[in-house]
């Protein structure tokens, strides 16, 4: 068996475990989720699961890493593509609010961070995630500046933090009270107008 096939099979099994963990988190929450639950959901042996993850906390972190990597790829593809940077921002704002796929995971995540145990360690983990997301949003905005599409009125880092914080805040609030009462589409439109001004977006027709 070639090393490539072996690695592919390992990754397939790892993904199977993470998918099972996400289903468990969605069904019972983070605090109530156990390794036994994930083992049963995955259909693998106990040893097979523990070979990849030693706790549900490790699984949660791995799932979050995948979400961050997906978001990073979105911006990397937007940078590499020939489309206008502002169009990518509008697409991102159109996705504000809770998604059916990730809403239960967000609730599990809130349980994890609101738990009183190891608060400082958890704060550092979340801060690291936040800074990572800000970094790739900043890189994207800077590319827009290099292309002459943006002439920001505030530092790019500040605008990137606004985008991340507002998006996360709307997502969490929409889980609690729903996208309807929150008027997500109206908020997204308003935030878009504000960003358009702060970035001083230049239409390509003006070039």
N, C-alpha and C positions, 0 to 999 in steps of 0.2 A: 504494500500500500504506500503510495507516494505521500511525502510530507504535506503537500498542498491539499490532498483529499482529507487527510487526517485533521488538518487545521480547519477546513471547511465544516467537517462534521462536528468538531468541537464548538465552533461558532454557532452552528445550527442548534446544538443542544443548549448552549448558553441562552440563545434567544428564546427557545422553548420554555426555559425556566423563568426568564424575565416576563414573558407573556403570561405565564401561569401566576406569577407574583402579582402582576398588575390586576388580573382578574380577582385574585383574593383580596387585594387592597380595596378594590371597588366594591366587593361584596360585604366585607366585615370591617373595613377601616384598617388603619395601621396598627393601632394598639392591640387589637384583638387578633391580628394575623399571626400565625405561627409557621414555623418551618414545616411542621407536619401538614398544615393546610396546603402549602405550596407543593410539597412532595406529592400529595394526593391529586392535586389539580394538574400537575405536570405529567403524571403517569410514569414517572421515573422512580428508580429506587432511592432510598434515603441517602445511600452512599454516593449515588450519581449526582444528586443535588448538592450535597456538601462538598463534592469535589470542586465545584465552581463558586459556591457562596457559603459563608459560615453563619450568616444571619439574615433576617429580613431587612435589617438596616443596610447591609451591603447591597442587597437587591434594589432597595429604594434608591440608593445613590447611583447605581448602575443605570437604572431607568432614567433618572434625571440627567445623567451624562449623555444618554442617547438623545434626549429631547434637546439639550443644548447643542449637541453636534448637528442635529437636524436644522436647528435655527441658524447655526453658523454656516451650514452649506447653502441655505437660502440666500444669505448675504454674499457669500463667495460667488455663487452663480450669478447674482445680480451685478456684482463688480465685473465679473468676466464677460458677461453678456454685453450686447451692443445697445440695449434699451436704455431709456432715460432712468437715472437713479430715482427721480421723484416718483415714477410709476411703481417702482418696487416698494417705496414707502406707502403709497396709497394702497397697494395690495396688502401690506402688513396691517395697516389700520382697518382694512375691511375684515380682518380676522379677529378683531378685538372682541372680547367676551368669552364666555366659557364654551368649550367644545364638548360634544357628547363623549368623545373618546377620552379626553383628559380630565373631565370634571371630577370624577371619583378619585383620581390620583391626586388632584389638588387638595381635596378634602383630607385624604390620607396624609399628605405632606403637611397640612396645617396641624393635624393631630401630632405629628412627629415634632414639629418645631415648638408647639405650645406645651409639650410635655416638660415638666419642671426639671427632669434629670439632664445633666450635662449641658446646661444652657450655653455656656461659653464656647464649648466645642462645636455645638450646632450652629451658633452664630457665625463662627469662623467658616464653617462649611458653606453656609448660605452666602456669606460675604464673598467668598471665593467664586461661587457661581455667578453672583451678581456682577462682579468685576470682569469675569470672563465674557459675559453677554455684552456688557458696556464696551469692552475692547473691540469685539467684532462689529458692533453697530458703529462705533467711532471710525473704524477702518473703512467701513462702507461710506460713511458721510464724507470722510476725507478724500475718498476717491471721487465723489461728486464734486468736491471743491477743486481737485486737480483737473477735472474735465471742464471746469468752468460753469458747471450747472448750479452750484451753490456759492453764495457769498454770505455766510452766516453772520448774524448780528451778535451772537454769543459764541463762546468757545465750543468747538465741536463736542468735547467731552461732556459739557453741561447739557447740550441738546440730546446727546445719546442717553444720558441718565434720565432725562425727562421722558424720552420715548419708552425706555425700559420700565420706569416706575409707573407711568400712567397705564401702560398696557397691562402690567401685572395687577395694578389696583382695580382696573375695570374687570379683569378676569375674575378676581376673587369676589368682588361685589356682585357680579352677575350670578355667581354660584349661590350666594346667600339670598338675594332678592329677585333674581331672574333678569333676563335681558330686556324684557318688556318694560317693567317699571323703571329700570335703569336707563332706558332710552339709549342703548349702546350705539345705534347707528347715528343718532343725533350728536352724541359725544364724539364719536369718531370723526364726523364731519367738522365739528368745531375744532377739534385738536388738529385736524388736517389744515384748516385755515391758519391756525396759529403757527404750525411748523412751516407752512409755505411762506409766511412772513418772516419768521426767524431765520430761515435758510436763504431767504431772498432768491427763490427759485427762478432760474432763467430758462425760458422756453427755447427749445432748439430752433424754432423759427426765427428767434431773435439773433442767432449767432451769425 
